Amino acid sequence: MTYLLSLHSSTRQDKSFSNQLLAEFEASFQTQHSITDIRSRFTGDVPHLDFEAQAAGRVPEAKQNSDQKRAFALAQELTQELCNASALVIATPMYNWGPPSSLKAWIDRIVNVRTFYQNSGELADLPVTVIVSSGGLYSAGENTKHDFLRPLLVEVFSRIGVRDLQFINCDPAGPMEYGRIDQFAPESGFSKARGQVAAAASRVR
Ligand SMILES: Cc1cc2nc3c(=O)[nH]c(=O)nc-3n(C[C@H](O)[C@H](O)[C@H](O)COP(=O)(O)O)c2cc1C
C-alpha cells in the first residue's frame, strides 16, 4: 500500500462542498485502511499544455530526446504519482457543464504516451472516486443530457484503462449555497453525497 492521491479543483476552500466531502473521504480512507499518506494536489497549480509538452507526450518514452524528456517531465511526474497510488479521489465543481479548466489541464498531462498510446495497463485496478458538486441537479433527471463532466471523465478514465470509477454526486448545491436548505438537512444534496463517502473510500488496491 502506498498513498491516497487526492485532487481538488474548487477555489472556494472550506466553503466548497466538494472540498468538504473530500476531507470526509480522506478521513474515512485513513480509518479504513490505516494509510496515513495523502498526496494532495490543487489542479489550479497544473499549467496548461504548451506545444513542446503536448508533442513530447506522444513520443514513446524510450525514444524521447533530452528536450522532449524535459518537456514531458511534469506529465511524467503526475503520471508516476497516479500509477503508484493506492486509490485516486478527485473533488471537483461543475463549471459551465464541464470540468474546471484546471482539472482538464491535469487530465491533459496524465493522458499521454505511457497511459494511452502504450496503454501500460498500470491503472487497471486503481479505484477512482470523483466527488462532483454542481449548482443544479445534473446527476439525475432532465439535466443529465446537459452534463458533460461525468461523461468526459468516464471516457478519459476508461481510455487509460481504469475499470473502477465511481461518482459521489453533491447536487443540487444551489439551494444550499443560497440558504434555501440547510447543508446538513437529511434531504440536502450534501447529505445525500455524504452517505456515499464511506463505501467509496473502502476501495483500495
Ligand atoms: C464559473 C462557474 C460555472 C458554473 N457552472 C455551473 C454549471 O454549468 N452547472 C451548475 O449546475 N452549476 C454551475 N456552477 C455552480 C457550481 O457548480 C456550484 O457552486 C458548486 O457547488 C461549486 O463547487 P464547490 O462548492 O465545491 O466549490 C458554476 C459556478 C461557477 C463559479
The ligand as a Gaussian input file, in Angstrom:
#p B3LYP/6-31G(d) Opt

LIG

0 1
 C      -17.677000      29.577000     -13.315000
 C      -18.804000      28.769000     -12.750000
 C      -19.557000      27.983000     -13.595000
 C      -20.579000      27.182000     -13.080000
 N      -21.292000      26.394000     -13.941000
 C      -22.254000      25.598000     -13.453000
 C      -22.986000      24.728000     -14.319000
 O      -22.751000      24.633000     -15.514000
 N      -23.978000      23.979000     -13.779000
 C      -24.269000      24.027000     -12.435000
 O      -25.162000      23.306000     -12.004000
 N      -23.567000      24.816000     -11.594000
 C      -22.578000      25.594000     -12.066000
 N      -21.865000      26.383000     -11.217000
 C      -22.119000      26.294000      -9.767000
 C      -21.131000      25.364000      -9.087000
 O      -21.076000      24.105000      -9.741000
 C      -21.537000      25.160000      -7.621000
 O      -21.434000      26.405000      -6.967000
 C      -20.693000      24.126000      -6.917000
 O      -21.206000      23.906000      -5.636000
 C      -19.244000      24.583000      -6.786000
 O      -18.485000      23.540000      -6.162000
 P      -17.799000      23.775000      -4.746000
 O      -18.913000      24.007000      -3.754000
 O      -17.059000      22.535000      -4.479000
 O      -16.917000      24.986000      -4.887000
 C      -20.854000      27.196000     -11.690000
 C      -20.089000      28.011000     -10.845000
 C      -19.071000      28.773000     -11.362000
 C      -18.252000      29.632000     -10.416000

